[in-house]
Amino acid sequence: MKRWHKIIVALLALLGCAFYWLLYDNRPGDTAPAPLDIASLRAAANAMPGNKPDTISVETVARGALADTMLVAGSGFGRRDQGVHSFRIATGDQSIILDSGLSAESNAAMPFYKHDGDAYARVLAALPRARLIVVTHEHLDHIGGVLAAQNWANVSPRTRITREQVDHPEVTAPLEWPKGSRETYQPLSYQGMLPIAPGVVLIKAPSHTPGSQMMFVQLATGREYLFMGDISSMDRNWRETRARSRLVGDLFVGENRAAVFGWLKAFKALHEANPQVVMVPSHDAVTVDEMVQAGLLKRGF
C-alpha cells in the first residue's frame, strides 16, 4: 500500500472513531444509581398539610427536531419532535409554574425550534399570578421566561431559583439576568429533597447542570408524577439508560455524564418498581402530546 493510501486509511479510521465517540458512545460505566425511592418521595409529599394539586397543565412554547442521536446517544438519525415546555401545577386557583420557556429573542440561539408566541404569552401572563415559580435548571429555555419577564419586580418574589442556578450565569448565557438582579437575589438553598407545597417536592440533582433539580408531584387523586428536567430530555433517555451524545452533553453543555447516568438508572429502577408513576421528560414533545391525549396533562394555561 502506498504511503498516501495509508494516510487516508488512518484518517478515515480516526474520523470513524471520532464519529462513534461523539454521537454513538453510550457506555454508562459502573456508575451506581442515584438515591431515589418512592417512600422518601411520598413522605416528603405528605410533609406539608393542606390540599394537594388537582390538575397539571402544559404549554409548548417552542417545537422542533434534531437527529435522535443528538439527545439519545446511539439512537440513529431519525427525527422526533422536541418541545420547550412550561408546566402549571394547580390547586384550586393557586398555582406553581415549573419552567418558564424562552422568548422569541432567546429562541434565536436555538434555531431548530419554532417559537409559539401565543403560548409564550400565556406563560408570561401566568407568572405574576403564580404562588411559586421554579425551574428545573438554569438553561435559557427553562429559566428564560422568568428572566425576560417585564414585570420582574412582581415575578421575582414568587421565584425559588436555587443557589446553584444563581451562581452559574455562564450556563444561562447568552441570556442575562436583569441588570443588578442576580447580585441582590436571595436564592433558595436546600439539600436532598424539599417540600414546597402539599404534594409538591423539589429534588436536588446536579448533573446536566450544577443547578439541575427535579419535581415530584402527588395529586389529590393519588396520581404521581416525576418531572425529570433535562436529565432525561427524551423518553428514551430513562427507558433505555441512554444519555445525550457526547457532542451535545460533553462539548456543548458540559454536563456531568456520570451523574446523569446515575439518575437515569434511578429513574428506570423507580418506574420498574412503581409503574404507575408518570415520568415526564422535559423536551419529548411526542410523549407530552400523548400524556395530554391520555388525560394525564391538560393543554394550555
Secondary structure, DSSP 4 states (H G I P E B T S, - for coil): --HHHHHHHHHHHHHHHHHHHHHT----TTPPPP---HHHHHHHHTSS-SPPP-EEEEEEEEEEEEEHHHHSTTS-S-EEEEEEEEEEEEETTEEEEE-----HHHHTTSTTEEE-HHHHHHHHHHGGG-SEEE-SSSSHHHHHHHHH-TTHHHHGGGB--BHHHHT-HHHHTTS-PSTTHHHH---B--SSEEEEETTEEEEE--SSSTT-EEEEEE-TTS-EEEE-GGGGSSHHHHHTT----HIIIIIII---HHHHHHHHHHHHHHHHH-TTSEEE-SSBHHHHHHHHHTTSSEE--
